[in-house]
Amino acid sequence: MTKTLLTVALGGLLLAGCSASDSDTAGTSTVVASHYPVQFLVEQVGGDLVDVETLTAPGAEPHDLELTPQQVAQVQDAAAVFYIGDFQPAVDDAVAEASGTAVDLSAGLPLREAEEHADEEHADEEHADEEHAGTDPHVWLDPVLMQQMATTVADTLATSDPDNAQAYQDNAARLTDELAALNTEWEEGTATCEITTMVVSHEAFGYLADQYGFDQRGISGLSPETEPSAAAIAELVDFVRNNGVTTVYTETLVDPAVAQTVASEAGVQTATLDPLEGPPAEGDYLSAMRDNLGTVEAGQNCS
């Protein structure tokens, strides 16, 4: 099915460099999403009324995304850009120059403070600064916060395109119901877990852990590009051994070698937990989060 692009009601801006084949109707505009979870929200709420262009390609690690000149122009000239602030510096920089509507979906949410990681081997000083300041941007791993973000998307689209406001609100209501049901499944599935500490590849799961009563212990900090020192790995191995942890979680898009080393030396298993920083191999956000629930139920000995 060919999607109908948001028209002048969303700003009337032509996407820079687009040809006639890039849009259904001359003079229409596209909506830009930073990466997969934002794309999911905008597609679900916008339905056939929007065409979503996503800056982060499937399979790409999103934290260190570098935008091409064409993508920078795409962000700057798009009628609307939806993103998560302080997650992808290149997107933040491009959004600062955007001429259309730019919506940070994490704005107004109760954000977690970034945790300090002094004993890590940083690839560069930029990553070192990221690990010691700011807030945790991985808000999409909490289905409750996703409900709030869905409402923000609907309100933004409805304001910009009032002729279709009811459609956006209806789509958002359906999605928030599905996210509420997902939250209920997580609450019930994790109500009685013998192990409450989650050892993960990088600290993407803080919001999920807070929502469902776990403590997150990351091998790396908020960015998977930072690697722990040998001393930090040894300390983590001891932590796993001494705290009844039976599973170390690897993840998609990140080299599992360090997590596998920790698990092997501690004598425990590994399992893959998807931080949903990119699209899942199958299904969508909802099905991937249900897969994550099954993984956590097994790894944390939930009954």
Summary of the structure (lengths in Angstrom):
residues: 303
radius of gyration: 20.1
end to end distance: 43.6
largest distance: 63.8
contacts: 1038
relative contact order: 0.13
helix: 45%
strand: 14%
